[in-house]
Amino acid sequence: MIDVTSVSSYKLSNVNGFDSTLVTFESDTDITAWRINRLGTSWDTGEVLEEESLDWSRALSNSWNSLKDLTWLEQAYIEAEVSITGEIYASELQAGEQRINVYGKDRSGSWSPYGG
């Protein structure tokens, strides 16, 4: 479901200019939320580094009249194959190697599995 398309740096430090990395990813299905976790083996384990729930931009681009027959969940989602970028900071990590996981929540409420 989630495909990481780029990572700006795989090594971080506390030195200014080297203290963060951008992680860009896409989902093969519409999602209503996403999360980047440090460690863990599922969306609800490990430490949440960054997350976003419900993209309201689709609702803002429509008139109220066009929304009257739709629920917010039907309007508030990030479309499949849209690039999403999150930022991870060295200050959020511990020394040494750590696995960073990216998860997406589809419109039916299911989170993507660990490693995929």
C-alpha positions in Angstrom: 0.0 0.0 0.0 2.7 2.5 0.9 5.8 3.0 -1.3 8.7 5.2 -0.1 9.9 7.0 -3.3 12.8 9.0 -1.9 14.7 9.8 1.3 17.0 12.8 1.2 19.5 11.4 3.7 19.9 8.1 5.5 22.3 9.5 8.1 21.5 12.3 10.5 23.4 14.2 13.1 22.9 17.1 15.4 25.0 19.4 13.1 22.9 22.1 11.5 22.1 21.3 7.9 22.5 17.5 8.6 19.8 17.3 11.3 16.8 16.3 9.3 15.7 14.2 6.3 12.7 14.3 4.0 10.8 11.1 3.4 8.6 11.1 0.3 6.0 8.3 -0.2 2.8 7.4 -2.1 -0.1 5.1 -1.5 -1.6 2.9 -4.1 -5.1 3.6 -2.6 -6.8 6.7 -1.2 -5.8 7.3 2.4 -7.4 9.4 5.2 -4.3 9.4 7.5 -0.6 8.6 7.4 2.0 8.1 10.1 5.8 7.8 10.2 7.0 5.7 13.2 10.4 5.0 14.7 10.7 1.2 15.4 7.6 -0.9 16.1 5.9 -3.5 14.0 2.6 -1.9 13.3 1.0 1.6 12.9 0.2 1.7 16.6 3.6 0.5 18.0 6.9 2.4 18.1 7.3 6.1 18.4 5.3 8.5 16.2 7.6 10.9 14.5 5.1 12.6 12.2 1.5 12.1 11.2 -1.4 13.6 9.4 -5.1 12.8 9.6 -7.6 13.8 6.9 -6.7 16.1 4.1 -9.3 18.8 4.0 -8.0 20.4 0.8 -10.5 18.5 -1.4 -13.4 19.8 0.7 -12.2 23.3 0.4 -12.1 23.2 -3.4 -15.8 22.3 -3.7 -18.8 24.4 -3.1 -21.0 23.7 -0.1 -23.8 22.7 -2.4 -21.7 19.9 -3.9 -20.9 18.6 -0.4 -24.4 18.4 1.0 -24.9 14.7 0.1 -21.4 13.6 1.2 -20.0 12.8 4.6 -16.7 14.5 5.6 -14.9 11.2 5.3 -16.1 10.9 1.7 -14.5 14.2 1.0 -11.4 14.3 3.3 -8.8 12.0 1.8 -5.5 12.0 0.0 -5.9 10.5 -3.4 -3.8 7.4 -4.4 -0.4 8.1 -6.0 -0.1 11.6 -4.6 3.4 12.3 -3.3 3.4 13.0 0.4 6.6 14.3 2.2 7.3 14.1 5.9 10.3 15.4 7.8 12.3 13.5 10.4 14.7 15.3 12.8 17.8 13.9 14.4 16.6 15.1 17.8 13.7 12.6 17.5 16.0 9.6 17.1 18.5 7.7 19.2 22.1 7.1 18.4 22.7 4.1 16.1 20.6 2.5 13.3 16.8 2.5 13.6 14.1 1.3 11.3 11.6 4.0 10.2 8.2 2.8 9.1 5.6 4.6 7.0 1.9 3.7 7.3 -1.3 4.8 5.6 -4.9 4.4 6.6 -7.3 3.6 3.8 -10.9 4.9 3.5 -12.3 1.8 5.1 -10.2 2.4 8.2 -7.5 -0.2 7.7 -3.9 0.7 8.2 -1.2 -0.6 5.9 0.8 -3.6 7.2 4.3 -3.5 8.6 6.9 -3.4 5.8 4.4 -2.8 3.0 
